[in-house]
Each structure stands twice: as structure tokens, then as C-alpha cells.
Amino acid sequence: DHCMASLNSDLIGGMDSTTLFVRTTGLEGQEFIRDTAAMAVSETRIEFRKIIRGADQSFFGCGIPYHINPRYEATPEGRTTVAAAGHAWWHTRFDTFDKIDFNVLKNEAAFLGALAWRLMTEEILPVDLEGYFGAIDRDLEMFEVKSESGQILAEIRQSFQRVKECWKKAMETFSDDADMQNRISWMAAGIVNRLIQSS
């Protein structure tokens, strides 16, 4: 009931990792991530990706509003493999301590620390409704086009748009009450994440 964020940073500190990849459900918004990175580390390239279902899949069903998986990886053009973080040694017998770049590890620790600190201390939780629901709608639209159940998916898309509008209206109604705004976002995002990520 008190967990507000799942921050999962697997395979950290990998050598030749020059870009901060942030896989997220997107509730916090890209601007919040960029501002946090600017506070924590020197100039860095950031790439955003949709969060994937993996070993932390069960956390999507727990009503947690924020799911963010940041780590430094090789740039897309600098990858030598499709393996995680772009390194061919990943999960092989060559995946040893000498592959750790302590500057990369320091930057990841600084970013994660700043991210956790901001999520815990912001008066009003960061919420990017347009970006959050925009990503959901794009995914549903893709399935709608390819599916034989297009009409059902169209109705689901409309339902999520209504959720967004109700959420926005509730935030406007309680514009002078930060605690209530946070409660609304916490509850609504927890439910939406469960529906989208665990379905």
C-alpha cells in the first residue's frame, strides 16, 4: 500500500555504456527524467523506451504508479549484439568484474538516487497525462489495426480516453490540494498499469 515506485536497474556499470536508456510506463514524463538526469550527472544522452515485461512482471499488478528501468547502455550504433546493454559478453563466462566501468556505475547510482529522492520529496507527484495515455493509445491502435477484434479495441481506446479526461478533471477539481492530487494519481496509475501491463 505504501510502494510508490518500482525502480529496476539491471546490468549496471557495463563498460562502453554511453547512453542512459530509460524504460518506463511514462507516467512521470520525459521532462521529469531529463531534469533529474541534469541534476545528477554531467551531460548525458538519453533514450526513452517502452518498459518491457520481464522478471519484475509481478510488480505491475500491485497498484504501483511508477515503473522505471534506467541503465546506461551502448549507443544503438555502438552495439555489438542485440543482447542486453549491447554487450556480447552479457550472461556468458566472460561477464566478469573487469567489465565494470566505475564512472558509468557512479553515474547510474547518482541518477537512481536523484530519481528516488525526487519521487519521495516532490510536493506534487510528476504526472504527464498526455504522454502516458498517448503511449497507451498508440499501442492499442497498433493492435486494433492488426486484430480481428478491432471494434472491441476501439471501444477500449475510447474508455482509456475517458479515464484520462476524468483523471484530468479530478486534478483540476483538487488543484489546491496536493495531497489529494497525489492520491488520485497514485490510485489511478496503479490501476491503469495493472490493466495495461498485466493483460
CORRANOR-V77513 format. One record per run of one state. SS is the DSSP state (H for helix, E for strand, - for the rest). FROM is the first residue (numbers start at 1). TO is the last residue. Records with the same first field share a line. If there is no record, write none. Layout:
# CORRANOR-V77513
SS: FROM-TO / FROM-TO
This chain:
# CORRANOR-V77513
-: 1-4 / 8-13 / 15-18 / 25-29 / 41-44 / 51-56 / 62-65 / 74-75 / 79-83 / 87-96 / 101-101 / 122-128 / 147-149 / 174-177 / 198-199
E: 5-7 / 14-14 / 19-24 / 45-50 / 66-73 / 100-100
H: 30-40 / 57-61 / 76-78 / 84-86 / 97-99 / 102-121 / 129-146 / 150-173 / 178-197
